[in-house]
Amino acid sequence: MKKTFYILGALLLVTLILGVSFYYYVSNDYGKSQQKSVALAKDRFNITEIKDIEHYYGSHGAFDVIRAKIDEEDSYVFMPLSKEKEAKVIKVEDGWNVQRVKQYIQQELSPDDLISIRLGLEKYRETSAFTPVWEIVYKQGAARYTFHYIRYKDGTFFKTYTMNQKL
């Protein structure tokens, strides 16, 4: 009986060590990617202050979205995670803020559960240019997720799609 407890304890310890190691590896790699994007953005643009950074995985590429001050103006910098795409900068004042997007959600959409609101770049078609959009992800019903996109500039509809999650 003691032998079984020792074996189970050893397995639990090994599992815990592997889990912590994997978490450290993933989070450290994630941080390195963001540091690289910030360094590239500082080299290309006159960034004086970094306020926030997050990843955006869109249907036509992945970006680090950096909220920063450029020449004393609040801006968003979209740094692509692949080398074939170009960086893009937009001013915060040139589009809708999160509060206005939340008002839009209350008036136009009726989500059961709001999952996220994220700023990103999307294309309508493969050949079209990247457009700054707000990605609104919400749950409708027990197993239906909707990805609703509105243009950053004026809040007009861009595209939407839904997914059903099988239970």
C-alpha positions in Angstrom: 0.0 0.0 0.0 2.8 2.4 0.8 4.5 1.6 -2.5 1.3 2.7 -4.4 1.3 6.0 -2.5 4.9 6.6 -3.4 4.4 5.9 -7.0 1.3 8.1 -7.2 3.2 10.9 -5.4 6.1 10.6 -7.8 3.7 10.7 -10.8 1.9 13.7 -9.4 5.2 15.5 -8.8 6.5 14.8 -12.3 3.1 16.0 -13.8 3.3 19.2 -11.7 6.9 19.8 -12.8 6.0 19.2 -16.5 3.0 21.5 -16.2 4.9 24.4 -14.7 7.7 24.0 -17.2 5.3 24.1 -20.1 3.5 27.1 -18.7 6.8 28.9 -18.2 7.9 28.0 -21.8 4.7 29.2 -23.4 4.4 32.5 -21.4 8.1 33.3 -21.8 7.8 32.8 -25.6 4.7 35.0 -25.6 6.6 37.7 -23.8 9.5 37.5 -26.2 7.2 38.0 -29.2 5.7 41.1 -27.6 9.1 42.5 -26.7 10.2 42.0 -30.3 7.1 43.8 -31.6 7.6 46.7 -29.2 11.3 47.0 -30.2 10.4 47.0 -33.9 7.6 49.6 -33.4 9.9 51.9 -31.4 12.5 51.7 -34.3 9.9 52.6 -36.9 7.8 55.1 -35.1 8.4 57.9 -32.6 6.9 56.1 -29.7 7.2 57.9 -26.4 5.1 55.7 -24.2 3.6 52.1 -24.4 0.2 51.8 -22.7 -1.0 48.3 -23.6 -0.3 45.4 -26.0 -2.3 42.4 -27.0 -2.3 39.8 -29.7 -5.0 39.8 -32.4 -5.4 36.6 -34.5 -7.5 37.6 -37.5 -8.6 35.6 -40.6 -5.8 37.1 -42.7 -2.9 37.2 -40.2 -1.8 37.8 -36.7 -0.8 41.2 -35.2 0.4 42.6 -32.0 -1.8 45.6 -31.3 0.1 48.2 -29.3 -1.6 51.2 -27.7 1.1 53.9 -27.5 1.8 57.6 -27.7 3.4 58.6 -31.0 4.4 62.3 -31.3 2.3 62.9 -28.1 -0.9 61.5 -29.8 -2.6 58.3 -28.6 -2.4 55.8 -31.3 -2.7 52.1 -32.1 0.2 50.4 -33.8 -0.5 47.1 -35.6 2.7 45.1 -35.8 2.4 42.0 -38.0 3.8 38.7 -36.7 4.8 37.7 -40.2 7.4 39.6 -42.2 5.4 39.9 -45.4 2.8 42.3 -43.9 3.3 46.0 -43.2 2.8 47.7 -39.9 -0.1 50.1 -39.7 -0.8 53.1 -37.3 -4.1 54.7 -36.6 -5.0 57.4 -34.1 -7.3 56.7 -31.2 -9.3 59.8 -31.9 -10.1 58.7 -35.5 -12.4 55.9 -34.4 -14.8 54.5 -31.9 -13.7 53.7 -28.4 -14.7 50.7 -26.4 -17.5 52.5 -24.6 -19.1 53.4 -27.9 -18.8 49.8 -29.1 -20.5 48.6 -25.9 -23.4 51.1 -26.7 -23.6 49.6 -30.2 -23.8 46.1 -28.8 -26.7 47.1 -26.5 -28.6 48.8 -29.2 -27.9 46.6 -32.2 -27.0 43.1 -31.0 -28.6 41.1 -28.2 -25.9 38.8 -26.9 -26.6 36.3 -24.2 -23.0 36.5 -23.1 -20.4 39.0 -24.3 -17.0 37.2 -24.7 -14.7 39.9 -25.9 -14.2 43.2 -27.7 -10.9 43.5 -29.5 -9.3 45.9 -32.0 -7.8 44.2 -35.1 -7.2 44.3 -38.8 -9.3 42.4 -41.2 -9.8 42.0 -44.9 -13.1 41.7 -46.6 -11.5 39.6 -49.4 -8.0 38.3 -49.8 -7.3 41.0 -52.4 -8.7 43.9 -50.4 -6.7 46.1 -48.1 -6.6 45.7 -44.3 -9.3 47.6 -42.5 -9.1 48.4 -38.7 -12.1 46.8 -37.1 -13.6 46.0 -33.7 -14.1 42.3 -33.3 -17.1 41.6 -31.0 -17.4 38.0 -29.9 -20.5 36.9 -28.1 -22.5 33.9 -27.3 -26.1 33.5 -28.5 -27.9 30.5 -27.0 -26.2 27.6 -25.4 -23.7 26.7 -28.1 -23.7 29.5 -30.8 -20.8 31.9 -31.0 -21.0 35.0 -33.2 -18.0 37.0 -34.5 -19.3 40.4 -35.5 -17.0 43.0 -37.0 -17.6 46.8 -37.3 -15.3 49.3 -38.8 -13.1 51.2 -36.3 -13.6 54.5 -38.1 -17.4 54.8 -38.0 -18.9 51.6 -36.6 -20.5 50.5 -39.8 -21.0 46.8 -40.4 -18.0 45.0 -41.9 -18.8 41.2 -41.7 -20.1 38.5 -39.3 -19.9 34.8 -39.0 -21.2 32.3 -36.5 -20.0 29.0 -35.2 -22.0 26.3 -33.4 -20.2 24.4 -30.7 -21.2 20.8 -30.4 -21.8 19.7 -26.9 
